[in-house]
Amino acid sequence: DGGVRCWEVQEQKGQVQALPKAQVNHENNSPVLCSTFSSDGSTVFTGGADNAVRMWNLSQGPLTTPNSVPQQIGAHSAAVSAIGFLKSTNIIVSGSYDKKLLFWDARTPNPVHSIEL
């Protein structure tokens, strides 16, 4: 279905349970191609075939409605194929088939840096 699901795994008395925590999709159910967590595990960042870099904060409660679309924090001119979180600077790095690495501060709409590959 192209979406992302986060599960909370718990162990109780030797039994392991996986409980759904969140489920989101990109625009028009475009496939999600990559994902990463913030260093504290509270935020998920995704990149997809809709060219978007998106985030959602798991501590704000679940987005469980089918086709929930998380906040867009950036965009490429082609599908986003890789994403990472730089702990030391709280910057998100995305790579795309547009042959660019873009560096994002989630508080601003434009990349703070870019590298052409």
Backbone bond lengths (Angstrom), bond angles and torsions (degrees), N, CA, C in turn:
res aa  C-N    CA-C-N  psi(-1)  N-CA   C-N-CA  omega(-1)  CA-C   N-CA-C  phi
1 D - - - 1.439 - - 1.526 112.49 -
2 G 1.333 118.02 -5.54 1.458 121.79 175.36 1.512 115.38 79.63
3 G 1.325 118.82 3.06 1.459 121.36 -176.50 1.513 113.25 -93.05
4 V 1.327 114.70 179.74 1.462 122.38 177.02 1.516 108.15 -120.27
5 R 1.307 115.66 135.25 1.460 120.96 176.08 1.522 108.63 -124.30
6 C 1.309 116.55 137.94 1.461 122.49 173.57 1.518 107.71 -113.71
7 W 1.325 115.23 136.37 1.453 121.62 -178.45 1.518 109.39 -121.39
8 E 1.308 116.20 143.02 1.454 121.70 172.76 1.522 107.38 -99.45
9 V 1.322 115.81 118.94 1.463 121.08 -177.49 1.521 108.24 -98.68
10 Q 1.334 115.20 128.16 1.462 121.59 -179.08 1.524 109.59 -129.14
11 E 1.323 114.96 147.68 1.466 120.06 174.57 1.520 108.71 -118.09
12 Q 1.319 115.67 128.61 1.454 121.34 177.83 1.526 108.80 -135.98
13 K 1.326 115.60 118.50 1.465 121.24 177.78 1.523 111.96 53.29
14 G 1.323 116.34 43.05 1.463 120.69 177.62 1.514 114.98 80.96
15 Q 1.308 117.68 -3.70 1.462 122.15 178.48 1.526 109.34 -100.98
16 V 1.311 117.03 134.16 1.463 121.79 178.82 1.524 108.44 -102.24
17 Q 1.332 115.04 131.00 1.468 121.16 177.45 1.519 108.67 -122.49
18 A 1.308 116.01 141.44 1.464 121.81 173.12 1.522 108.06 -114.23
19 L 1.328 115.40 116.80 1.464 120.59 -177.86 1.525 109.52 -108.29
20 P 1.341 118.01 131.99 1.470 119.02 179.54 1.526 111.20 -62.69
21 K 1.320 116.59 132.31 1.470 122.15 -179.15 1.529 110.32 -108.31
22 A 1.328 117.58 -41.80 1.464 120.48 -178.34 1.518 109.63 -161.06
23 Q 1.309 115.38 152.38 1.462 122.40 176.07 1.517 107.73 -144.52
24 V 1.313 117.23 125.68 1.461 121.22 178.32 1.516 110.65 -140.77
25 N 1.305 115.12 160.60 1.449 123.10 176.14 1.522 109.05 -128.07
26 H 1.322 116.10 167.41 1.458 120.74 171.02 1.523 108.41 -91.37
27 E 1.340 116.81 176.26 1.475 121.93 -178.45 1.526 111.13 -52.62
28 N 1.308 116.01 139.66 1.467 123.29 175.91 1.527 112.73 52.46
29 N 1.342 115.83 31.40 1.468 121.80 -179.22 1.519 113.12 56.57
30 S 1.336 117.06 29.65 1.473 120.46 174.98 1.521 108.88 -61.25
31 P 1.319 117.81 142.34 1.472 119.71 -179.43 1.525 112.59 -61.43
32 V 1.317 115.48 139.39 1.458 122.24 170.37 1.517 106.20 -84.64
33 L 1.336 116.93 127.18 1.458 121.49 -174.72 1.521 113.93 -103.86
34 C 1.338 117.44 -18.36 1.461 120.19 -178.35 1.523 109.35 -158.42
35 S 1.331 115.39 157.55 1.460 119.82 178.35 1.522 109.98 -155.78
36 T 1.324 115.25 158.32 1.462 122.09 175.63 1.521 108.47 -155.92
37 F 1.326 115.80 162.02 1.463 122.40 177.28 1.520 109.69 -106.84
38 S 1.335 115.91 154.01 1.459 120.60 168.33 1.529 107.71 -66.70
39 S 1.321 116.99 166.25 1.466 120.44 -175.92 1.529 113.19 -62.41
40 D 1.327 118.07 -29.40 1.468 120.28 178.89 1.533 112.78 -91.38
41 G 1.319 117.24 -0.14 1.463 121.25 176.93 1.515 115.31 76.96
42 S 1.328 118.26 6.34 1.469 120.47 -175.62 1.526 113.71 -89.11
43 T 1.339 117.42 -15.82 1.459 121.18 -175.39 1.527 109.72 -130.51
44 V 1.321 115.83 138.35 1.461 122.12 176.96 1.522 108.29 -111.11
45 F 1.330 115.49 135.58 1.465 122.36 176.39 1.520 107.72 -116.26
46 T 1.334 116.42 137.44 1.456 120.74 -179.10 1.520 110.61 -133.42
47 G 1.318 114.90 155.32 1.458 122.37 173.10 1.508 107.99 -129.55
48 G 1.335 116.77 147.65 1.447 117.44 -174.58 1.506 115.87 -148.43
49 A 1.323 113.72 -178.12 1.463 122.05 -179.41 1.525 111.89 -69.96
50 D 1.340 117.94 -10.49 1.467 120.89 175.90 1.526 111.30 -85.74
51 N 1.356 117.21 9.36 1.477 124.82 177.97 1.525 112.97 72.82
52 A 1.315 118.55 6.51 1.462 122.27 -172.81 1.526 112.72 -99.67
53 V 1.327 114.43 149.01 1.458 123.69 167.87 1.526 105.50 -106.68
54 R 1.329 116.83 123.58 1.463 120.82 -174.19 1.518 110.51 -128.48
55 M 1.347 114.75 158.82 1.465 119.80 176.86 1.518 110.00 -141.01
56 W 1.330 114.62 152.09 1.454 119.24 167.93 1.509 109.09 -146.20
57 N 1.326 113.47 142.90 1.447 122.19 -176.16 1.518 108.69 -93.47
58 L 1.313 117.01 114.59 1.462 121.10 -177.85 1.521 112.32 -68.69
59 S 1.326 118.30 -25.85 1.463 120.39 -178.56 1.526 112.81 -75.53
60 Q 1.335 117.90 -10.25 1.467 120.94 177.97 1.520 111.81 -88.45
61 G 1.308 115.94 10.89 1.456 119.72 179.86 1.514 110.96 99.67
62 P 1.307 116.42 161.73 1.461 120.12 -174.66 1.522 113.03 -74.81
63 L 1.317 114.50 145.69 1.467 121.37 167.32 1.518 104.86 -103.32
64 T 1.304 116.63 91.62 1.459 120.01 -172.68 1.517 113.19 -110.29
65 T 1.315 117.18 -3.56 1.452 119.22 177.29 1.525 108.42 -67.57
66 P 1.322 118.83 129.37 1.461 118.43 177.78 1.532 110.65 -52.64
67 N 1.310 115.02 139.95 1.465 123.34 179.31 1.524 113.09 69.39
68 S 1.347 119.13 18.88 1.460 120.81 172.03 1.519 107.68 -61.25
69 V 1.325 116.90 134.50 1.462 121.04 -178.42 1.525 107.57 -114.46
70 P 1.357 117.23 120.48 1.458 119.50 -179.90 1.531 111.86 -72.42
71 Q 1.316 115.60 167.74 1.461 122.61 -177.42 1.533 111.33 -62.13
72 Q 1.325 115.59 131.60 1.462 120.21 176.04 1.521 108.81 -84.28
73 I 1.351 116.07 128.09 1.462 120.28 178.52 1.521 112.35 -112.91
74 G 1.335 117.96 -5.75 1.453 120.66 179.26 1.507 111.31 -172.45
75 A 1.341 115.21 172.20 1.463 120.22 -179.68 1.522 109.95 -152.80
76 H 1.311 114.52 150.43 1.460 123.83 172.64 1.525 107.59 -114.06
77 S 1.319 117.00 175.67 1.463 120.42 176.42 1.530 111.73 -95.12
78 A 1.334 117.06 4.25 1.467 123.21 174.54 1.530 107.36 -149.10
79 A 1.317 116.39 174.87 1.467 121.17 -176.83 1.522 111.71 -56.63
80 V 1.331 115.93 142.36 1.464 122.66 178.35 1.526 108.04 -87.56
81 S 1.341 116.45 119.14 1.460 121.22 -173.34 1.526 114.10 -106.34
82 A 1.342 117.94 -13.18 1.467 120.52 -179.62 1.523 109.36 -150.26
83 I 1.334 115.60 146.73 1.463 119.93 179.10 1.524 108.45 -149.09
84 G 1.328 115.07 146.18 1.457 120.28 178.81 1.513 110.47 -149.45
85 F 1.320 115.54 161.71 1.463 122.00 179.78 1.515 108.10 -119.05
86 L 1.332 117.31 125.13 1.457 122.31 178.71 1.525 108.87 -94.40
87 K 1.304 116.67 104.87 1.466 122.85 -174.36 1.529 112.64 -58.74
88 S 1.322 117.21 -40.22 1.470 120.20 -173.82 1.527 113.25 -66.82
89 T 1.340 117.24 -23.05 1.464 120.30 -176.59 1.524 113.84 -124.77
90 N 1.344 118.10 -3.35 1.466 122.95 -174.70 1.527 111.71 56.72
91 I 1.311 116.45 36.66 1.461 123.17 179.14 1.526 108.88 -104.86
92 I 1.317 116.66 141.27 1.455 122.88 175.33 1.524 107.05 -100.21
93 V 1.327 117.08 132.39 1.462 122.09 177.92 1.519 107.53 -112.21
94 S 1.335 116.18 129.97 1.463 120.04 177.99 1.521 109.66 -124.27
95 G 1.330 114.90 141.88 1.459 122.09 175.69 1.507 108.81 -117.98
96 S 1.335 115.67 148.00 1.459 119.20 -172.56 1.520 111.09 -142.06
97 Y 1.322 114.46 164.46 1.458 120.69 173.09 1.525 111.61 -68.11
98 D 1.335 117.90 -5.54 1.466 120.30 173.56 1.538 111.47 -80.47
99 K 1.350 115.60 4.99 1.468 123.37 176.95 1.520 112.63 65.48
100 K 1.348 115.72 37.30 1.459 121.20 177.23 1.521 110.04 -130.97
101 L 1.326 115.05 145.00 1.454 122.45 165.01 1.517 106.07 -103.79
102 L 1.319 116.95 125.41 1.463 121.20 178.47 1.520 108.91 -117.53
103 F 1.323 115.61 139.23 1.449 123.17 -178.12 1.532 107.67 -110.30
104 W 1.339 116.45 125.32 1.467 122.08 -172.14 1.517 111.68 -119.12
105 D 1.311 115.84 136.78 1.459 123.28 163.95 1.525 103.91 -102.46
106 A 1.325 117.03 118.20 1.467 120.82 -172.69 1.525 113.23 -59.39
107 R 1.321 118.20 -13.24 1.465 121.34 -179.13 1.523 112.60 -87.93
108 T 1.344 118.00 -6.16 1.464 120.91 -177.91 1.522 109.90 -128.41
109 P 1.336 118.59 147.86 1.466 121.08 -174.78 1.535 114.86 -81.19
110 N 1.322 117.90 -13.72 1.464 120.75 -177.50 1.521 110.30 -111.92
111 P 1.344 117.00 149.90 1.461 118.52 178.74 1.527 111.03 -62.23
112 V 1.323 115.78 144.91 1.466 120.40 178.33 1.517 111.25 -85.29
113 H 1.349 116.58 -15.39 1.458 121.17 177.41 1.530 107.82 -163.57
114 S 1.322 116.33 155.71 1.463 120.40 175.95 1.525 109.63 -144.77
115 I 1.313 115.51 151.70 1.459 122.75 175.29 1.515 107.93 -131.63
116 E 1.316 116.57 125.48 1.475 121.69 174.38 1.516 108.47 -84.04
117 L 1.308 117.11 131.29 1.473 121.30 179.86 1.511 111.51 -97.57
